[in-house]
Amino acid sequence: MEKEFEEFVKLARKTLAECPWANTQTVKSYVKELKAEANEVIAAVDKNDYNNLKEELGDLLWDTLMVMFIAEKEGWFKATEPLNALIEKMKRRKPFLFTGQKVTLKE
């Protein structure tokens, strides 16, 4: 997955640098794409359409990454910062993943 993710990131950066349409987008304009893809993911799940779900999840991931890169371009934060914030949040919310502690579900 690391190889694919690296290629995905390179493609998104290239798109933002070289695609005339992408280059004119702002976070506010692009978030419409993100919302539409999130709705398509939900629709695929609702329909049990797992082939389409695969494609829509890719689209949602693409749009999320593009919003991160556009925010970086606008100088709001580095694109790695949301990832780091997520990692820190997961460490707070799920400390057992980092301590080896066993957890069981309560019924």
C-alpha positions in Angstrom: 0.0 0.0 0.0 2.9 2.4 0.7 4.0 2.3 -3.0 0.5 3.0 -4.2 0.0 5.8 -1.7 3.3 7.4 -2.7 2.2 7.2 -6.4 -1.2 8.6 -5.4 0.4 11.6 -3.6 2.7 12.3 -6.6 -0.3 12.2 -9.0 -2.3 14.6 -6.8 0.6 17.1 -6.6 1.2 16.9 -10.3 -2.5 17.4 -11.0 -2.6 20.5 -8.7 0.5 21.9 -10.5 -0.4 21.1 -14.1 -4.2 20.8 -14.4 -5.7 24.2 -15.3 -9.0 23.4 -13.6 -7.5 22.1 -10.4 -5.1 25.0 -10.3 -8.0 27.4 -10.0 -9.7 25.6 -7.1 -9.9 26.9 -3.6 -10.8 24.8 -0.5 -14.3 26.3 -0.6 -14.8 25.4 -4.2 -13.3 22.0 -4.0 -15.1 21.0 -0.9 -18.2 20.6 -3.1 -16.4 17.8 -4.9 -15.6 16.2 -1.5 -19.2 16.4 -0.4 -20.5 14.8 -3.6 -18.1 11.9 -3.3 -19.0 11.3 0.3 -22.6 11.1 -0.8 -21.6 8.6 -3.5 -19.8 6.4 -1.0 -22.9 6.4 1.2 -25.1 5.5 -1.8 -22.8 2.6 -2.8 -23.0 1.2 0.8 -26.8 1.6 0.9 -27.1 -0.3 -2.3 -24.5 -3.0 -1.3 -22.7 -2.1 -4.5 -19.2 -3.0 -3.4 -17.6 -2.7 -6.8 -18.8 0.9 -7.0 -17.8 1.4 -3.4 -14.2 0.6 -4.3 -14.2 3.4 -6.9 -16.1 5.9 -4.8 -13.7 5.4 -1.8 -10.9 6.2 -4.2 -12.6 9.3 -5.3 -13.3 10.4 -1.8 -9.6 9.8 -0.8 -8.5 11.8 -3.9 -10.7 14.8 -3.0 -9.6 14.7 0.6 -6.0 14.8 -0.5 -6.7 17.6 -3.0 -8.3 19.7 -0.3 -5.3 19.1 1.9 -2.9 20.2 -0.9 -5.0 23.2 -1.8 -5.0 24.3 1.9 -1.3 23.9 1.9 -1.0 26.0 -1.3 -3.1 28.7 0.3 -0.7 28.7 3.3 -3.1 27.4 5.9 -1.0 24.4 7.0 1.3 21.8 5.6 -0.5 18.8 4.0 1.1 16.5 6.5 -0.4 18.3 9.5 -3.9 16.7 9.2 -2.2 13.3 9.1 -0.2 14.1 12.2 -3.2 15.5 14.0 -5.1 12.3 13.2 -2.3 10.1 14.5 -2.2 12.1 17.7 -6.0 11.8 18.1 -5.9 8.1 17.6 -3.1 7.8 20.3 -5.4 9.7 22.7 -8.6 7.8 21.8 -7.1 4.3 21.4 -4.0 4.2 23.7 -4.3 0.4 23.9 -3.1 0.2 20.3 0.2 1.6 21.4 0.6 -0.2 24.8 -0.3 -3.7 23.9 -3.1 -3.7 26.5 -5.9 -6.1 25.7 -9.4 -4.6 25.3 -12.8 -6.4 25.3 -16.2 -5.1 24.3 -18.7 -4.6 27.0 -22.1 -6.0 26.3 
